[in-house]
Amino acid sequence: MADVIHKNFEHNALEADIQKLSKEIVDKKELPEHKDLSERDIIKKILYPIIQQAVIQQPMADGQQSIRQLADQNQNLPDYLKDAPDDIKLQVEKLIDLAMHYGVEKAAKAASRLNAFVVDAFHDAIADRLYDELKNRKIL
């Protein structure tokens, strides 16, 4: 039973992110400068400052890999990662898992300790993942 409570607690961060993202998407869609953007691009625009703020607060250090402690899960990755080294793919997959369990902000902070390529790939991957989640929930 403690595991169920712990898992629900973990996913509370994701649910809060989805609720916030849903509201921001509606707000952004109404702005004239976003009228021609796809919903996926709006999600990327919303997530960009969250991820960048984490990067500013935590300077990047190439090779720092504290994220490896997380459980590995197979996630959809951006097409440009198909030819990337396996360790890069693994880092991005683990960041997505972290975001899905503990929220985008915590995952962005973890990503900020890695290199810029991983941060950019995480940004693209989590935007796609959240877009799919919002579509599945019929929020978009």
C-alpha positions as CSV (number, residue, x, y, z in Angstrom):
1,M,0.0,0.0,0.0
2,A,2.9,2.4,0.7
3,D,4.1,1.8,-2.9
4,V,0.7,2.9,-4.2
5,I,0.7,6.0,-2.1
6,H,4.3,6.8,-3.1
7,K,3.6,6.3,-6.8
8,N,0.5,8.5,-6.6
9,F,2.6,11.1,-4.9
10,E,5.2,10.9,-7.6
11,H,2.7,11.4,-10.4
12,N,1.2,14.4,-8.6
13,A,4.0,16.5,-10.0
14,L,3.2,15.3,-13.5
15,E,-0.5,16.0,-13.0
16,A,0.3,19.5,-11.8
17,D,2.5,20.0,-14.9
18,I,-0.3,18.8,-17.2
19,Q,-2.9,21.1,-15.5
20,K,-0.6,24.1,-15.8
21,L,0.4,23.3,-19.3
22,S,-3.2,22.9,-20.4
23,K,-4.1,26.4,-19.1
24,E,-1.0,27.9,-20.7
25,I,-1.8,26.3,-24.0
26,V,-5.2,27.9,-24.0
27,D,-3.8,31.3,-23.1
28,K,-1.0,31.1,-25.7
29,K,-3.4,30.0,-28.5
30,E,-5.3,33.3,-28.0
31,L,-2.2,35.5,-28.6
32,P,-1.9,36.7,-32.2
33,E,1.8,35.9,-32.4
34,H,1.0,32.2,-31.7
35,K,-2.0,31.8,-34.0
36,D,0.1,30.0,-36.7
37,L,1.9,27.7,-34.3
38,S,1.0,24.1,-33.9
39,E,0.0,22.8,-30.4
40,R,3.3,20.9,-30.3
41,D,5.3,24.1,-30.9
42,I,3.3,26.0,-28.3
43,I,4.2,23.3,-25.8
44,K,7.9,23.6,-26.7
45,K,7.6,27.4,-26.2
46,I,6.0,27.0,-22.8
47,L,8.6,24.4,-21.7
48,Y,11.6,26.4,-23.0
49,P,11.8,28.9,-20.1
50,I,11.4,26.2,-17.5
51,I,14.3,24.2,-18.9
52,Q,16.4,27.3,-19.5
53,Q,15.9,28.6,-16.0
54,A,17.2,25.3,-14.6
55,V,20.2,25.6,-16.9
56,I,20.9,29.1,-15.7
57,Q,20.6,28.1,-12.1
58,Q,22.9,25.1,-12.5
59,P,25.9,25.5,-14.8
60,M,26.5,22.5,-17.1
61,A,29.3,20.2,-16.5
62,D,30.1,17.8,-19.3
63,G,30.3,14.2,-18.1
64,Q,28.3,14.6,-14.8
65,Q,25.9,11.7,-14.8
66,S,24.0,11.6,-11.5
67,I,20.9,11.0,-13.6
68,R,22.0,7.4,-14.1
69,Q,20.5,6.4,-10.7
70,L,17.0,6.5,-12.3
71,A,15.2,3.5,-13.7
72,D,15.6,2.9,-17.4
73,Q,12.5,3.1,-19.5
74,N,12.1,3.1,-23.3
75,Q,10.8,6.5,-24.5
76,N,10.1,8.1,-27.8
77,L,13.1,10.2,-28.7
78,P,13.6,12.9,-31.4
79,D,14.5,11.6,-34.8
80,Y,17.9,13.3,-34.6
81,L,18.9,11.0,-31.7
82,K,18.6,7.8,-33.7
83,D,22.3,8.0,-34.6
84,A,23.4,9.4,-31.3
85,P,25.5,7.4,-28.9
86,D,23.6,5.0,-26.6
87,D,24.7,6.9,-23.5
88,I,23.1,10.1,-24.8
89,K,19.8,8.3,-25.6
90,L,19.9,6.7,-22.1
91,Q,20.3,10.1,-20.5
92,V,17.4,11.6,-22.4
93,E,15.2,8.6,-21.7
94,K,16.0,8.8,-17.9
95,L,15.2,12.6,-17.9
96,I,11.8,11.9,-19.5
97,D,11.2,9.2,-16.9
98,L,12.2,11.7,-14.2
99,A,9.8,14.3,-15.6
100,M,6.9,11.9,-15.8
101,H,7.4,10.9,-12.1
102,Y,8.6,14.1,-10.5
103,G,7.8,16.9,-12.9
104,V,9.4,18.8,-15.7
105,E,11.1,21.3,-13.4
106,K,13.0,18.6,-11.5
107,A,14.0,16.9,-14.7
108,A,15.2,20.2,-16.2
109,K,17.4,20.7,-13.1
110,A,18.9,17.3,-13.6
111,A,19.3,17.9,-17.3
112,S,21.2,21.2,-16.5
113,R,24.0,19.1,-15.1
114,L,24.5,17.4,-18.4
115,N,25.7,18.8,-21.8
116,A,23.7,21.2,-24.0
117,F,22.9,18.6,-26.6
118,V,21.2,16.4,-23.9
119,V,19.3,19.5,-22.6
120,D,18.0,20.3,-26.1
121,A,17.1,16.7,-26.8
122,F,15.3,16.5,-23.5
123,H,13.3,19.7,-24.3
124,D,12.2,18.2,-27.7
125,A,11.4,14.8,-26.3
126,I,9.4,16.0,-23.3
127,A,7.5,18.4,-25.4
128,D,6.5,15.6,-27.7
129,R,5.7,13.3,-24.8
130,L,3.5,15.9,-23.1
131,Y,1.8,16.7,-26.4
132,D,0.9,13.0,-26.9
133,E,-0.3,12.9,-23.3
134,L,-2.5,15.9,-23.7
135,K,-3.9,14.5,-27.0
136,N,-4.7,11.2,-25.2
137,R,-6.5,13.0,-22.5
138,K,-8.4,15.0,-25.1
139,I,-7.2,18.2,-23.7
140,L,-5.9,19.2,-27.1
